[in-house]
């Protein structure tokens, strides 16, 4: 309504101005028409001149006053305000009370100035780190306001990620200090789970550790339980595959549940009990060695970065638990050895006459040990490799396969893999083998084979499917290691053990003075059995997949398998084309590699133990067999290296040696 009234005033001014011009024109015409009469009547002439002069002047003065007041002055103020705003000064706003179009422009200018000031204050708050300040854009078309909101949201996201990284790094440092300072498994378990429940703001948690002392009864035991800032003294046994904890042992993977069954677990406090909102189970493992399971229950859902944090520290926990187990076993062995030494010193005079017999037995044990060590070293020969198609037809067999099977390559190609199957092997083994590899999974096992001449040989086999881009098998590669000597040695050890038992029975029939000594002989026999168990474990460890690489005549790497990349911690692209010395450890003497090249360049096989260095600077030991590939003239064209990881044995031996020296 005000705008309409203003328009009426402008139109009125325009009409008055038009009327003024009309009056001036009419006055001129009247003056021309009645000029003679006016001159005859002086009074009329004076009146006409007065009216004709004053009225246009009054109208002209009014028009000159009205136009600047209603139009020019507001425009000047508006122009000044726009110039100030263009220079960045948004505090000056035009003070125009007009209600016509200029007034509407003024109101829009004032609103724009207010919007810019609010956006500036919001940007200042963001710059000061006050990311929780409320700000609402004027509309969806408010470019500046929406950009500031996006900037604030991105800064909030960056801040949240920074807080998460800081939380993870602080947690890693806290648990690293715990793992470094505590070596007793019980104390370590309680400290880990109590600190983890507190750090994760969980309500309760448990730490299960694998008990594999009896290989026929492997299970998990609840080593520590913590809830509501109190240590819980509970005993619980979990069999393999039992419940979620047993499932984690089988699958070796994390389980996170938010839909927790009502009967699974209850969190109890002084206020009552309730079902948790989330359950997290993380395997404690490192380098495929499984040590236990961490289980947490919480009323809150756990975020992905928190789960990744627990998975990260679980590897360090696994290493520490493994070392603690080794230390405790070594400690028990040392204590047992010391007790036996004290008993021997107390019975030294009484045992004097039996020392010769004991020495003979010890010498026999040493000889058996040397024989067994030689047989173990014999297992480190090059692998027995073959490839078959999807129907089981042999499409490739290497020289070692032909040598063991006593067939030529031409006799094997195109034949079924069952050509070397021994009738003693149950059909269920091969049914399980094919059921596994046809699903794209790796099969491992021990197989008794029959050679062309009817003789048998045992192999530790790893059958790996080669998958296409759709994840379907296109062929199968079998990598085997000859364990015939190990099997024969087991039979020989059983016979020796029977002979020792017979000798023990004969000794029991001797004089009474030898009775107490027989207990020592029995202990020695038990020690031999324990040694045999350890040797069996070492033999079984050699049955893992080999670390394989190929180099040309100049030592440049032309092929590496996945196991080589995993241990060396290089990608395949980083290794291909590099010298084999990229993994050489500076501790290894140059003379060893001079001997290696001198041997293989003559077409002979070289074997030895080598200390290598991974990409991250860590070291690992391998038992290596370097075999030259010869052309038809008997000259090397490339070299294939087959290695086995022996790092654990080396480190274990160093620990035992240091303990014995310190004892």
C-alpha positions in Angstrom: 0.0 0.0 0.0 2.9 2.4 0.8 4.5 1.7 -2.5 1.2 2.4 -4.3 0.9 5.7 -2.4 4.5 6.7 -3.3 3.7 6.0 -7.0 0.6 8.3 -6.7 2.8 11.1 -5.3 5.3 10.7 -8.2 2.4 10.8 -10.7 1.0 13.9 -8.9 4.4 15.7 -9.2 4.5 14.7 -12.9 0.9 16.1 -13.4 1.7 19.3 -11.6 4.8 19.7 -13.8 2.7 19.1 -16.9 0.1 21.5 -15.6 2.8 24.1 -15.1 3.9 23.8 -18.7 0.3 24.0 -19.8 -0.4 27.1 -17.8 2.7 28.7 -19.2 1.6 27.9 -22.7 -2.0 29.0 -22.1 -0.8 32.2 -20.5 1.2 32.9 -23.6 -1.7 32.3 -25.9 -4.1 34.3 -23.7 -1.5 37.1 -23.7 -1.5 37.1 -27.5 -5.3 36.9 -27.8 -6.2 39.6 -25.2 -3.2 41.7 -25.4 -5.1 44.6 -26.9 -7.8 44.5 -24.2 -5.2 44.2 -21.4 -3.4 47.2 -22.7 -6.7 49.2 -22.7 -7.5 48.0 -19.1 -4.4 48.5 -17.0 -5.9 46.8 -13.9 -6.7 43.6 -15.9 -3.3 43.7 -17.4 -1.5 43.9 -14.1 -3.7 41.1 -12.6 -3.1 38.9 -15.6 0.7 39.5 -15.5 0.8 38.8 -11.8 -1.2 35.6 -12.0 0.6 34.4 -15.1 4.0 35.0 -13.6 3.5 33.9 -9.9 1.6 30.7 -10.6 4.2 29.1 -12.9 7.0 30.2 -10.5 5.2 28.6 -7.5 4.7 25.4 -9.5 8.3 25.4 -10.7 9.7 25.9 -7.1 7.5 23.1 -5.8 8.6 20.7 -8.6 12.3 21.5 -8.1 11.9 20.8 -4.4 9.9 17.5 -4.8 12.1 15.8 -7.4 15.4 15.8 -5.4 13.6 15.0 -2.1 11.8 11.9 -3.5 14.3 10.6 -6.1 17.8 12.1 -6.4 18.8 12.0 -2.7 17.8 8.3 -2.0 19.7 7.3 -5.2 22.9 9.2 -3.9 22.6 7.4 -0.5 22.1 4.1 -2.2 25.1 4.7 -4.5 27.3 5.5 -1.5 26.3 2.4 0.3 26.9 0.2 -2.7 30.4 1.6 -3.1 31.2 1.0 0.6 30.0 -2.6 0.3 32.0 -3.2 -2.9 35.1 -2.1 -0.9 34.3 -4.8 1.8 32.7 -2.5 4.3 29.5 -4.2 5.3 28.9 -2.2 8.5 27.5 0.8 6.6 23.9 0.4 5.6 21.7 2.9 3.7 19.2 4.8 5.9 16.4 5.3 3.4 12.9 5.3 4.6 11.3 5.5 1.1 8.8 2.9 0.3 8.9 2.9 -3.5 11.2 0.7 -5.7 14.3 2.5 -4.3 13.1 1.5 -0.8 12.8 -2.1 -1.8 16.3 -2.0 -3.2 17.5 -0.5 0.1 15.9 -3.3 2.1 17.5 -5.9 -0.1 20.9 -4.2 0.3 20.4 -4.2 4.1 19.6 -7.9 4.1 22.6 -8.6 1.9 24.8 -6.7 4.2 23.4 -8.6 7.2 23.9 -12.0 5.4 27.6 -11.1 4.6 28.2 -10.1 8.2 26.7 -13.3 9.6 28.8 -15.3 7.1 31.9 -13.4 8.1 31.3 -14.1 11.8 30.8 -17.8 10.9 34.0 -17.9 8.9 35.8 -16.2 11.8 34.5 -18.9 14.2 35.7 -21.6 11.9 39.1 -20.0 11.7 39.2 -20.0 15.6 38.4 -23.7 15.7 34.8 -23.2 16.9 33.3 -25.8 14.6 30.1 -26.3 16.6 28.8 -22.7 15.9 25.3 -22.8 14.4 24.8 -21.2 10.9 22.0 -21.5 8.5 22.3 -20.4 4.8 19.6 -18.0 3.6 18.5 -20.4 0.9 19.7 -23.2 -1.3 21.0 -20.5 -3.7 23.2 -19.0 -1.0 26.5 -19.9 -2.6 28.7 -18.4 0.2 26.7 -19.8 3.0 26.6 -23.3 1.6 30.3 -23.3 0.8 31.0 -22.2 4.4 28.8 -25.1 5.7 30.7 -27.6 3.4 34.1 -26.2 4.7 32.9 -26.5 8.3 31.8 -30.1 7.7 35.1 -31.1 6.0 37.1 -29.6 8.9 34.9 -31.5 11.3 35.6 -34.7 9.4 39.4 -34.0 9.3 39.3 -33.2 13.1 37.4 -36.4 13.8 40.0 -38.5 11.7 42.8 -36.7 13.5 41.3 -37.6 16.9 40.9 -41.2 15.8 44.5 -41.4 14.7 45.6 -39.9 18.0 43.5 -42.3 19.9 44.9 -45.3 18.0 48.5 -44.1 18.3 48.1 -43.5 22.1 46.6 -46.9 22.5 49.4 -48.6 20.6 51.9 -46.9 22.8 50.1 -47.9 26.0 49.9 -51.6 25.0 53.4 -51.6 23.7 54.6 -50.5 27.2 52.5 -53.3 28.8 53.8 -55.9 26.4 57.4 -54.7 27.0 57.2 -54.7 30.8 55.3 -57.8 31.7 56.5 -61.4 30.8 54.3 -63.6 33.0 51.4 -64.9 30.9 48.8 -64.7 33.7 49.7 -61.2 34.8 50.0 -60.2 31.1 46.6 -61.5 30.2 44.8 -59.7 33.1 46.6 -56.5 32.4 45.8 -56.6 28.7 42.1 -57.3 29.0 41.6 -54.8 31.9 43.4 -52.1 30.0 41.5 -53.0 26.8 38.1 -52.9 28.4 38.9 -49.5 30.0 40.4 -48.0 26.8 37.5 -49.2 24.6 34.8 -48.1 27.1 33.5 -51.6 27.0 31.6 -53.3 29.8 33.3 -56.6 30.0 35.9 -58.7 28.1 37.8 -61.9 28.1 41.1 -63.2 26.8 41.3 -66.8 25.6 44.7 -68.5 25.0 45.3 -71.7 23.0 46.4 -74.7 25.0 48.2 -76.9 22.5 50.5 -78.8 25.0 48.6 -81.9 24.1 48.3 -82.1 20.3 45.3 -84.5 20.7 43.4 -82.1 22.9 43.9 -78.6 21.5 41.5 -76.2 23.1 41.1 -72.6 24.3 41.2 -71.5 27.9 39.9 -68.3 29.5 43.1 -66.7 30.7 41.6 -63.5 32.0 38.2 -61.9 32.4 37.4 -58.2 33.4 34.1 -56.4 34.0 33.0 -53.2 35.7 36.6 -52.3 36.7 37.1 -55.6 38.5 39.1 -58.7 37.8 36.9 -61.8 37.5 38.4 -65.2 38.5 36.6 -67.6 36.1 37.7 -70.9 34.6 36.3 -71.8 31.2 37.3 -74.2 28.4 36.3 -73.8 24.8 36.8 -76.6 22.3 37.8 -76.0 18.7 34.7 -75.0 16.8 32.6 -74.5 19.9 30.6 -71.2 20.0 31.9 -68.0 18.5 35.3 -68.3 20.2 35.9 -71.7 18.7 34.6 -70.4 15.3 37.2 -67.6 15.4 39.9 -70.3 15.9 38.8 -72.2 12.8 38.2 -69.2 10.5 41.1 -67.0 11.8 39.0 -63.9 11.2 37.3 -61.2 13.2 33.6 -61.5 14.2 31.6 -58.4 15.0 27.9 -58.7 16.0 25.4 -56.0 16.7 22.4 -58.3 16.7 23.3 -60.2 19.9 21.1 -63.2 20.8 19.3 -62.7 24.1 20.8 -65.9 25.6 24.4 -65.3 24.4 25.8 -63.2 27.3 24.4 -60.9 30.0 26.2 -57.9 31.5 25.5 -57.8 35.2 25.9 -54.8 37.5 24.4 -53.6 40.8 21.5 -52.2 38.8 20.6 -55.6 37.2 21.6 -57.3 34.0 21.1 -56.7 30.3 22.1 -58.0 26.9 25.0 -56.0 25.3 24.4 -54.2 22.0 27.6 -55.4 20.4 30.1 -58.3 20.6 33.6 -58.2 19.1 35.9 -61.3 18.8 39.4 -60.7 17.3 41.9 -63.5 16.7 45.3 -63.1 18.4 47.6 -64.3 15.6 50.8 -63.3 13.8 52.4 -64.9 10.7 49.6 -67.6 10.6 50.4 -68.6 14.2 47.2 -68.5 16.3 47.6 -67.8 20.0 44.1 -66.9 21.2 41.0 -64.8 21.0 40.0 -61.4 22.5 36.2 -61.0 23.2 34.6 -57.7 24.2 31.0 -56.9 25.0 29.6 -53.4 25.2 26.3 -51.5 25.5 27.7 -49.2 22.7 28.4 -50.1 19.1 32.1 -50.2 18.2 33.3 -48.1 15.4 35.4 -49.4 12.5 38.6 -47.6 13.6 38.3 -49.1 17.1 38.0 -52.6 15.6 41.0 -52.0 13.4 42.9 -50.8 16.5 42.3 -54.1 18.3 43.2 -56.1 15.2 46.4 -54.1 15.0 47.6 -54.6 18.6 46.5 -58.3 18.5 49.5 -59.1 16.4 51.8 -57.6 19.0 49.9 -59.4 21.7 50.3 -62.7 19.8 54.1 -62.2 19.5 54.4 -61.4 23.2 52.3 -64.4 24.2 54.3 -66.7 21.9 57.6 -65.4 23.4 56.2 -65.7 26.9 55.2 -69.3 26.2 58.7 -70.1 24.9 60.3 -68.4 28.0 58.1 -70.4 30.4 58.8 -73.7 28.6 62.5 -72.9 28.6 62.3 -71.9 32.3 60.5 -75.2 33.1 63.1 -77.2 31.1 65.9 -75.4 32.9 64.4 -75.9 36.3 63.8 -79.6 35.5 67.4 -79.8 34.3 68.7 -78.2 37.4 66.7 -80.6 39.7 68.1 -83.5 37.7 71.6 -82.2 38.1 71.2 -81.9 41.8 69.9 -85.4 42.0 72.8 -86.6 39.9 75.3 -84.9 42.2 73.6 -86.4 45.3 73.8 -89.9 43.7 77.2 -89.4 42.0 79.0 -92.1 44.1 76.1 -94.5 43.8 75.9 -94.0 40.0 79.6 -94.4 39.4 79.5 -98.0 38.2 76.6 -97.2 35.9 78.3 -94.2 34.2 79.8 -96.3 31.5 76.4 -97.7 30.5 74.9 -94.2 30.6 77.7 -92.8 28.5 77.2 -95.6 26.0 73.5 -94.7 25.9 74.3 -91.0 25.5 76.7 -91.7 22.7 74.0 -93.8 21.0 71.6 -90.9 21.4 74.2 -88.6 19.8 74.6 -91.0 16.9 70.8 -91.2 16.5 70.6 -87.4 16.7 73.3 -87.0 13.9 71.4 -89.6 11.8 68.1 -87.8 12.3 69.7 -84.4 11.5 71.1 -85.8 8.3 67.7 -87.1 7.4 66.1 -83.8 8.1 68.7 -82.0 5.9 67.9 -84.5 3.1 64.4 -83.2 3.2 65.6 -79.8 2.1 66.1 -80.9 -1.5 64.3 -79.3 -4.4 60.5 -79.8 -4.6 58.6 -82.4 -6.6 56.3 -80.3 -8.9 53.6 -81.3 -11.3 50.6 -79.6 -13.1 47.3 -81.2 -14.0 44.3 -79.9 -15.9 40.7 -79.8 -14.6 40.3 -83.5 -15.5 43.4 -84.6 -13.6 45.6 -85.2 -16.6 49.3 -84.4 -16.1 50.4 -81.5 -18.3 53.8 -80.9 -16.6 56.2 -82.8 -14.4 59.6 -81.6 -13.3 62.8 -83.7 -13.2 62.5 -84.4 -9.5 59.0 -85.8 -10.0 60.3 -88.1 -12.8 63.2 -89.1 -10.6 61.0 -90.1 -7.7 58.3 -91.7 -9.8 60.9 -93.4 -12.1 58.9 -92.4 -15.1 60.1 -90.3 -18.1 58.4 -87.0 -18.8 56.9 -88.5 -22.0 55.4 -91.4 -20.0 53.7 -89.0 -17.6 52.3 -86.2 -19.8 48.7 -86.9 -20.6 48.3 -89.6 -17.9 46.1 -89.3 -14.9 47.8 -88.1 -11.7 46.6 -91.5 -10.2 49.4 -93.2 -12.2 51.5 -92.8 -9.0 48.8 -93.5 -6.5 49.6 -96.2 -4.0 46.9 -98.7 -3.2 47.4 -98.3 0.5 46.0 -94.7 0.3 42.3 -94.5 1.2 40.0 -93.1 -1.5 38.6 -90.6 1.1 41.9 -88.7 1.0 41.6 -88.0 -2.7 37.8 -87.3 -2.5 38.6 -84.6 0.1 41.5 -83.4 -2.1 39.3 -82.8 -5.2 36.4 -81.4 -3.2 38.9 -78.8 -1.7 40.8 -77.7 -4.8 37.7 -77.6 -7.1 36.4 -74.9 -4.7 39.5 -72.8 -5.3 41.1 -73.7 -2.0 44.6 -75.1 -1.2 44.9 -78.7 0.0 47.7 -80.0 2.2 48.5 -83.5 3.3 50.8 -86.5 3.4 50.5 -89.0 0.5 52.1 -92.4 -0.1 52.9 -92.8 -3.8 54.0 -95.8 -5.9 56.9 -95.5 -8.4 57.1 -97.3 -11.8 59.1 -100.1 -10.3 56.6 -100.7 -7.6 58.5 -99.0 -4.8 56.8 -96.5 -2.6 57.7 -93.0 -1.4 56.0 -90.5 0.9 55.5 -86.9 0.0 54.1 -83.8 1.9 51.9 -82.3 -0.7 50.5 -78.8 -1.3 48.0 -78.7 -4.1 47.2 -75.1 -5.3 44.5 -74.2 -7.8 45.4 -71.6 -10.5 42.3 -69.3 -10.8 41.2 -67.2 -13.8 39.9 -63.7 -13.6 36.5 -65.1 -12.5 38.0 -66.9 -9.6 37.5 -70.4 -11.3 40.3 -73.0 -11.5 42.0 -73.5 -14.8 44.6 -76.0 -13.6 46.2 -77.3 -10.5 49.9 -77.1 -9.4 51.2 -79.7 -6.9 54.3 -78.9 -4.9 55.6 -81.9 -2.9 58.5 -82.7 -0.6 60.0 -86.1 -0.1 59.4 -87.3 3.5 60.1 -91.0 2.9 63.2 -90.8 5.1 61.2 -89.2 7.9 58.6 -92.0 7.7 61.3 -94.7 7.7 63.0 -92.9 10.5 59.8 -92.9 12.6 59.6 -96.7 12.1 63.3 -97.0 13.1 62.7 -94.9 16.2 59.8 -97.0 17.2 62.0 -100.1 16.9 64.7 -98.5 18.9 62.2 -97.5 21.6 61.1 -101.1 21.8 64.7 -102.2 22.1 65.3 -99.7 24.9 62.2 -100.9 26.7 63.6 -104.5 26.4 66.9 -103.3 27.8 65.1 -101.6 30.7 63.4 -104.8 31.5 66.7 -106.7 31.5 68.3 -104.0 33.7 65.4 -104.3 36.2 66.3 -108.0 36.6 69.8 -107.1 37.7 71.0 -106.5 41.3 69.1 -104.3 43.8 71.9 -101.7 43.7 71.0 -100.9 40.0 67.2 -100.4 40.8 67.5 -96.7 41.4 69.6 -96.2 38.3 66.9 -97.7 36.2 64.7 -94.8 37.0 67.4 -92.6 35.4 67.5 -94.8 32.4 63.7 -94.6 32.1 64.0 -90.8 32.3 66.6 -90.9 29.5 64.2 -93.0 27.4 61.4 -90.5 28.1 63.9 -87.7 27.1 64.5 -89.6 23.8 60.8 -89.8 23.2 60.5 -86.1 23.9 63.4 -85.4 21.5 61.7 -87.5 18.9 58.4 -85.5 19.3 60.4 -82.3 18.9 62.1 -83.7 15.8 58.8 -84.8 14.4 57.6 -81.2 14.9 60.6 -79.9 13.1 60.1 -82.4 10.3 56.4 -81.3 10.0 57.5 -77.7 9.9 59.5 -78.4 6.7 56.3 -79.5 5.0 55.1 -75.9 4.5 55.1 -74.3 1.0 58.5 -73.4 -0.3 59.9 -69.9 -0.9 60.7 -69.9 -4.7 62.5 -67.5 -7.0 64.2 -67.7 -10.4 67.2 -65.6 -11.6 69.0 -65.3 -14.9 72.7 -65.9 -15.5 73.5 -62.4 -14.3 71.6 -62.8 -11.0 68.6 -60.7 -12.0 65.2 -61.9 -10.5 62.8 -63.1 -13.2 60.2 -64.8 -11.0 59.2 -64.9 -7.3 56.2 -66.7 -5.7 53.8 -65.2 -3.1 55.7 -66.8 -0.2 58.9 -65.0 -1.3 57.1 -61.7 -1.4 55.4 -62.3 2.0 58.7 -63.0 3.8 60.8 -60.4 1.9 57.9 -57.8 2.3 58.4 -56.6 -1.3 55.8 -56.6 -4.0 56.4 -58.8 -7.1 56.8 -55.6 -9.2 59.5 -54.3 -6.8 61.5 -57.6 -7.1 61.3 -58.5 -10.8 64.5 -57.2 -12.6 66.4 -56.6 -9.3 69.5 -58.5 -8.3 69.0 -61.4 -5.9 71.2 -59.5 -3.5 68.3 -57.1 -2.8 67.5 -59.4 0.2 71.1 -60.2 1.2 71.8 -59.5 4.8 75.1 -57.7 5.6 75.9 -60.2 8.3 76.4 -63.0 5.7 80.0 -63.4 4.5 80.8 -62.7 0.9 82.7 -66.0 0.7 79.4 -67.9 1.1 78.0 -66.3 -2.1 81.3 -66.8 -3.9 81.0 -70.5 -3.2 77.3 -70.5 -4.2 78.0 -69.0 -7.6 81.1 -71.1 -8.2 78.9 -74.2 -7.6 75.8 -73.4 -9.6 77.7 -71.9 -12.5 79.2 -75.4 -13.0 75.8 -76.9 -13.2 75.8 -78.3 -9.7 73.2 -77.9 -6.9 74.1 -75.7 -3.9 72.6 -76.0 -0.4 73.0 -74.0 2.7 71.5 -71.7 5.3 71.2 -68.0 4.5 70.2 -65.0 6.6 68.2 -62.5 4.5 67.0 -59.0 5.1 63.4 -57.9 4.3 62.3 -54.5 3.0 61.5 -53.2 6.4 65.0 -54.1 7.7 63.9 -57.2 9.6 65.8 -60.5 9.0 64.7 -64.1 8.4 66.6 -67.3 7.9 66.1 -69.8 5.1 67.4 -73.3 4.2 68.2 -72.8 0.5 68.6 -75.2 -2.4 69.8 -73.5 -5.6 69.4 -75.6 -8.7 70.7 -74.7 -12.2 68.4 -75.2 -15.2 70.5 -76.7 -18.0 70.0 -76.5 -21.7 70.5 -79.4 -24.2 74.3 -78.8 -24.0 74.4 -79.0 -20.3 74.9 -75.3 -19.7 72.9 -73.2 -17.2 70.2 -71.0 -18.7 68.8 -69.8 -15.3 68.8 -70.8 -11.6 65.8 -71.8 -9.4 66.0 -71.2 -5.7 63.8 -73.3 -3.3 64.0 -72.2 0.3 62.3 -73.0 3.6 61.8 -70.5 6.5 63.9 -71.5 9.5 63.7 -68.2 11.4 61.7 -69.7 14.3 64.2 -72.5 14.9 67.1 -70.1 14.8 65.5 -67.7 17.3 64.4 -70.5 19.6 67.9 -72.0 19.6 69.4 -68.6 20.5 66.9 -68.2 23.4 67.8 -71.7 24.8 71.5 -71.1 24.4 71.3 -67.8 26.2 69.2 -69.4 29.0 71.7 -72.2 29.4 74.7 -69.8 29.5 72.9 -67.6 32.1 72.0 -70.7 34.2 
